[in-house]
Amino acid sequence: MTVKKAIIAAGGYGFSLLPATKALPKEILPVFDRPVIDYLVREAKLAGITDILLISGKRKRAIEDYFDAAPELEMSLAEKNKTELMALIKTTTDVNLYFMKQNNPTGIGDALLMAEDFVNDEPFVVMLSDDIVDEAHSLTRQLLEDYNQYQAPVLGIEALSPQQVSHYGIVSLSETVVAPGLSQIQSIVEKPLPDSAPSTLGVVGRYVLPGDFFQYLKQLPEETTASNQLSLALNLLNAQTPVLARTFVGQREDISSKFGLLKASINYGLQSPTFGSEVAAYIKELTNSKRLD
C-alpha cells in the first residue's frame, strides 16, 4: 500500500528556545527565510505525501495562520506586480493540511493516539518538528522507498557524538543487514547515559509505521513517561514485526536548541541562491576581523 498520510507532532512548549517561544510556537521560528514547519511540510509533499495531520498545542494558532490563505496580502502583491512573492506565498497553502490540538503536551505517544481515525488503518509517516533535513537527501523519501520495497516499518538513524547520546533515542542494531545502510533493530533505549548506551546511533525524527501501530501505544503502562512512549511502543512493535533502521546520509539540523536554530539559519543562508554569497562574505568578514578572538 502506498503511504499518503503523515503526522507532524508539534505540541511541545519549546522550553529550550525561550523567551522566543513564549509568544511564538517553535515551529514558526525562522530558519533563514522560512519557518521550521514549512521545511517539514515541504519535505512531506516532495516525498509524495498528500494528507498531513499537524498535532499542535495551546497557543499555536500561528501555525494554522501560516498555512491559511491571505487574500488581502495576495491582492496587495498583485497590485504591485510582485509575481515572485505571490508564487512564494501560494506555495504555503498548496497542501491538504489538517489540525488537531493536544491540550496538554503529555508525550508523542498520546499525541499519535489522537490520529488513529485520521490514519484509518493505513501505513503512515511520523515527523518530529525538532529535525529538518535538506531536500536533496529527503529522509522521508528514503524511508518511504525502504517501506515500499520491504513492507516493513522503518525509522531514520544517524551516528552521534558521545555528548549527544543522552538527548536521543539510541538504537541497538541486530546482525541482520537488509541492504547497505539498512538493518533490523534490536531495541531502542531512550536518552541513556553515554556510559550505558548500546551504541551512538540516534533516532532522527522520521518514521514510517503500520496502521495498527496504535495497539502498541495502548499497551503502554499508565506510568510511562512522556519521553519514553514512542520508544517503548516501537520495541513492542519490533517484538512482533521487525523494525528497520536507515542510516541517514545528508544534512540534518537539530533546531531544538538556540545554537542549533542559529546553525541551521547559517547553513540554509549559505545555500540560498539569492543571499548565499552575501552570507558567505559576511562570515569571511567576521573571520578576518577581531570580533571572533
PyMOL commands that set and color helices and strands:
alter all, ss='L'
color gray80, all
select helices_A, chain A and resi 15-17+20-23+26-28+36-46+61-67+71-79+83-90+108-113+116-119+135-137+139-150+165-167+194-196+214-218+226-240+258-271+276-288
alter helices_A, ss='H'
color red, helices_A
select strands_A, chain A and resi 5-10+30-31+34-35+51-56+96-101+124-128+131-133+154-159+169-179+182-190+201-209+244-247+252-254
alter strands_A, ss='S'
color yellow, strands_A
deselect
rebuild
show_as cartoon
